[in-house]
Amino acid sequence: MTEPSPAVEAGVEATIEGELRLLDPAVRASAELLAELLHPEFSEFGASGRHWDRDSIVAALTAEGASAPSPITASRMRGVQLAPDLVHLTFDIRSGDRHSHRSSLWRLTDRGWLLYFHQGTPCSATA
């Protein structure tokens, strides 16, 4: 098995950094900071089962009176560069007593790596 190239490692590292920024409560509360990380064609199938697009997720996260989320802890995060402009991340999330498996696709654009697609699937704490 060959070692990943520095360019591949840099892409995976950049997307992991972006994903971790998206879990930061300060970023989640700011439409401007979210816009820096979300692709214009962003789409998500949330752990709730709801489908979100870029505008709806930004509005929900930044709405006046939106409840503050429980601290979010990510674990087992890893990435694979599928193409020069596409990275797939998988990881687990714990927020309060809720657990979920997560999958994200990040695309390289002229603005850098942006989250293009995200999916959350509820799971047990031991899954």
ABEGO torsion letter per residue (X at the ends): XBBBBAAAAAAAAAAAAAAAAAABAAAAABAAAAAAABBAABBBBBAAGBBBBAAAAAAAAABBGBBBBBBBBBBGBBBBBABAABBBBBBBBBBEABBBBBBBBBBBBAAEBBBABBBBBBBBAAX
